[in-house]
Amino acid sequence: MNVRHLSTACVTALALAMSACDPAPADCGEPIYAGKSTDEAWRALVDVKQRPIDASRAVDLLSPSEDQVYPADATPPAWEWTSPLRASLQRPSQGMLALQTAPRPSRSFTAWLGDLLMPTAHAHLPPYTGDLYWLEISAGGECPVAQVLTSELSWQMDPTTWAELGKHAGKDLTVQVMSAYLVQNRVTEGPFRLAEPRTFRRGAQ
């Protein structure tokens, strides 16, 4: 084997070894979109998600409280948080802010599931500028049980998602919140995350 072929073989072997050690992340689908969030903005967050956890400007999650237990017959809760990103003075001019997307209605878990099974074409939306919050609710699996991306400081859970969490009644669930500030779909501040996910439960029947 000549030197050129040997070099090509070594590069190929190295690439295979690196891919075996660093598997691609699981495709867990898109989140529920709420507020002014967009799928293009979500992809920008996906691109920076693997950065080390920075809790320096993470949200202050007001609800659920740590180890909160919701009664089995509770209605879907509304979760709230405050964020240093919302109060930050390092912001683009009003002209830039005017390019934010128009509000769009929340997309339920059922709609998200329908798009997963039978994708539909989404109109291209203007680039997003503003703070965003990505909530991931996990039951310990590779993919979250539910996830939502919102531009608001609260999220009213829909009945379908609440029922999905009910499948894990009596077990520990966690919610992690990743936040960032974007200018024209580009992350300029963050991402920030809770130092530790918040644990809660749905009571068993």
Secondary structure in CASP SS format (residue, H / E / C, confidence):
PFRMAT SS
TARGET T0000
AUTHOR 0000-0000-0000
METHOD secondary structure of the structure
MODEL  1
M C 1.00
N C 1.00
V H 1.00
R H 1.00
H H 1.00
L H 1.00
S H 1.00
T H 1.00
A H 1.00
C H 1.00
V H 1.00
T H 1.00
A H 1.00
L H 1.00
A H 1.00
L H 1.00
A H 1.00
M H 1.00
S H 1.00
A H 1.00
C H 1.00
D C 1.00
P C 1.00
A C 1.00
P C 1.00
A C 1.00
D C 1.00
C C 1.00
G C 1.00
E C 1.00
P C 1.00
I E 1.00
Y E 1.00
A E 1.00
G C 1.00
K C 1.00
S C 1.00
T C 1.00
D H 1.00
E H 1.00
A H 1.00
W H 1.00
R H 1.00
A H 1.00
L H 1.00
V H 1.00
D H 1.00
V H 1.00
K C 1.00
Q C 1.00
R C 1.00
P C 1.00
I C 1.00
D C 1.00
A C 1.00
S C 1.00
R C 1.00
A C 1.00
V C 1.00
D E 1.00
L E 1.00
L E 1.00
S E 1.00
P C 1.00
S C 1.00
E C 1.00
D C 1.00
Q E 1.00
V E 1.00
Y E 1.00
P C 1.00
A C 1.00
D C 1.00
A C 1.00
T C 1.00
P C 1.00
P C 1.00
A E 1.00
W E 1.00
E E 1.00
W E 1.00
T E 1.00
S C 1.00
P H 1.00
L H 1.00
R H 1.00
A H 1.00
S C 1.00
L C 1.00
Q C 1.00
R C 1.00
P C 1.00
S C 1.00
Q H 1.00
G H 1.00
M H 1.00
L H 1.00
A C 1.00
L C 1.00
Q C 1.00
T C 1.00
A C 1.00
P C 1.00
R C 1.00
P C 1.00
S C 1.00
R C 1.00
S C 1.00
F H 1.00
T H 1.00
A H 1.00
W H 1.00
L H 1.00
G H 1.00
D H 1.00
L H 1.00
L H 1.00
M C 1.00
P C 1.00
T C 1.00
A C 1.00
H C 1.00
A C 1.00
H C 1.00
L C 1.00
P C 1.00
P C 1.00
Y C 1.00
T C 1.00
G E 1.00
D E 1.00
L E 1.00
Y E 1.00
W E 1.00
L E 1.00
E E 1.00
I E 1.00
S E 1.00
A C 1.00
G C 1.00
G C 1.00
E C 1.00
C C 1.00
P C 1.00
V C 1.00
A E 1.00
Q E 1.00
V E 1.00
L E 1.00
T E 1.00
S C 1.00
E C 1.00
L C 1.00
S E 1.00
W E 1.00
Q E 1.00
M C 1.00
D C 1.00
P H 1.00
T H 1.00
T H 1.00
W H 1.00
A H 1.00
E H 1.00
L H 1.00
G H 1.00
K C 1.00
H C 1.00
A C 1.00
G C 1.00
K C 1.00
D C 1.00
L E 1.00
T E 1.00
V E 1.00
Q E 1.00
V E 1.00
M E 1.00
S E 1.00
A E 1.00
Y E 1.00
L E 1.00
V E 1.00
Q C 1.00
N C 1.00
R E 1.00
V E 1.00
T E 1.00
E E 1.00
G E 1.00
P E 1.00
F E 1.00
R E 1.00
L C 1.00
A C 1.00
E C 1.00
P C 1.00
R E 1.00
T E 1.00
F E 1.00
R E 1.00
R E 1.00
G C 1.00
A C 1.00
Q C 1.00
END
